Amino acid sequence: MVDLESVKRAQMNIADIIHRTPILSSEQFDLASGNKVYFKAEHLQKTGSFKIRGAANAVKNAVRDGVASITAASSGNHGQAVAYVAKQLGVQAVIVVPETASRVKVAAIESYGAEVVYCGTTSAHRIPKAQQLAAENNGVYIPPYDHEDIMSGQGTIGLELLEQVEGLDVILVPVGGGGLISGILAAVKNVNPGIKVIGVEPEEANDTWLSLQNGRITSIPESFTIADGLRTSQPGAMTFPVLQQYLDGLLLVSEADIKKTFQFLAERTKQLVEPSSAMAAAPLLFGELKDANLKAAVVLSGGNVDLKELQAILPE
Ligand SMILES: *Cc1c(COP(=O)(O)O)cnc(C)c1O
């Protein structure tokens, strides 16, 4: 189970691998938002996203248990994080990616020394392949969110935020499979339950919103939101109950508002974050939390943007 103790253990476990990322603020953003906003800069994290926190925790524990090889099924931030950590710890990593994976992403994974295996186009192809490769090589398959070590590792962001900023009213967190927010909930809600933790999800990938409405895990068809780190089709079996227990709210953001927030963060605050991150700040600029006069933290979860894709991310 993910709880305050497991997150504290993760914090000790991963301290020598990760950066303790800074808190950024922007007068321009505060003025436009009508709130005092603290950005947790995970786009400046090693490998360019928070995913290394969970990956470091899970891979370290697996290596301690004696595994010889690590597999993952992701061409994105999770794949890069697992590849990087495996190299640091001196174990072999095999990352299964879709046949459609971009060259930039594959090159990043290979630069961390991992082997890349192409398989199919959907996670329904990739995950069994990665699990099979793990079984064949005395290895272990590391999922991107639905795993105690992953959730606990991501939750270390919550502990750092509590240390770095006093008196927060609310923490805004992007929601994909829910590993990031469930870890943060387990940490923050057991230290200071008065701080509201609010999830933010694209309207175009509203699986967690629907699941909360229905009171059970509900899946959606494949999504093409510009926030490509959040295209999960359903919340995790382990993450969802944590959200049901602790979450204070879940806000939805349109594709247009994701793009406008991305542009604002780049032009005015000079932070290049990926759309999956920018989205979490949108409710403070254009949505329900504008002019709310709150002390708010936003988890800027990652900064891996392919600059060739910039045209598609900017507003029309
Ligand atoms: C994975 C990811 C998310 C979502 O995290 P979950 O644990 O899947 O909810 C958000 N932002 C970025 C940049 C990511 O890579």
The ligand as an SDF file (V2000), in Angstrom:
LIG
                    3D

 15 15  0  0  0  0  0  0  0  0999 V2000
    3.2930   10.4760  -16.7640 C   0  0  0  0  0  0  0  0  0  0  0  0
    3.1030   11.9430  -16.7740 C   0  0  0  0  0  0  0  0  0  0  0  0
    1.9920   12.5580  -16.1620 C   0  0  0  0  0  0  0  0  0  0  0  0
    0.8770   11.7810  -15.5190 C   0  0  0  0  0  0  0  0  0  0  0  0
    1.2930   10.9700  -14.4500 O   0  0  0  0  0  0  0  0  0  0  0  0
    0.3930    9.7330  -13.9630 P   0  0  0  0  0  0  0  0  0  0  0  0
    1.1520    9.1210  -12.8580 O   0  0  0  0  0  0  0  0  0  0  0  0
    0.2340    8.8100  -15.1510 O   0  0  0  0  0  0  0  0  0  0  0  0
   -0.9310   10.2850  -13.5610 O   0  0  0  0  0  0  0  0  0  0  0  0
    1.9340   13.9460  -16.1670 C   0  0  0  0  0  0  0  0  0  0  0  0
    2.8810   14.6930  -16.7580 N   0  0  0  0  0  0  0  0  0  0  0  0
    3.9580   14.1420  -17.3660 C   0  0  0  0  0  0  0  0  0  0  0  0
    4.9600   15.0390  -17.9760 C   0  0  0  0  0  0  0  0  0  0  0  0
    4.1060   12.7450  -17.3920 C   0  0  0  0  0  0  0  0  0  0  0  0
    5.1790   12.2080  -17.9900 O   0  0  0  0  0  0  0  0  0  0  0  0
  1  2  1  0
  2  3  1  0
  2 14  2  0
  3  4  1  0
  3 10  2  0
  4  5  1  0
  5  6  1  0
  6  7  2  0
  6  8  1  0
  6  9  1  0
 10 11  1  0
 11 12  2  0
 12 13  1  0
 12 14  1  0
 14 15  1  0
M  END
$$$$
